[in-house]
């Protein structure tokens, strides 16, 4: 049965914020989980100039944090968030990820009002057949998660959350 999120309404948008493994200036791989934890510890998420939906995200929208890549807990939904606001990048957040990550500076930041870690994390592979944004050719499902931010419908969002033991 799908868990209904009562606070969702027609004006609330649902997003998946996707983080992948990256390299530092020395060429070492940094796990997506470590980046996600650092960002969430500061209650924010970077949006880059070419991030999909960057200009549409607003206060009250909700998001899921998805760990892509090959590292620990990869290919899992990791957290649920509520968006407080989207702001310009200040000096305080200019090096948000730290860790000498090879990256361009973000264009803006999503600040989170709430962050709830999904425990245990929710693997996307067990949900593939029920998510409308996944291509019909399930062998190519990874293509749906190759963007920094994906807007999803309410039904997909509710299905992902209801599949988490944590619920919300």
Secondary structure by P-SEA (a helix, b strand, c coil): cccccccccccbbbbbbcccccccccbbbbbaaaaaaaaaaaccccccccccccccccccbbbbbbbbccccccccccbbbbbccccccccccccccccccccccccbbbbbcbbbbcccbbbcccccccccccccccccccccccccbbbbcaaaaaaaaaaccccc
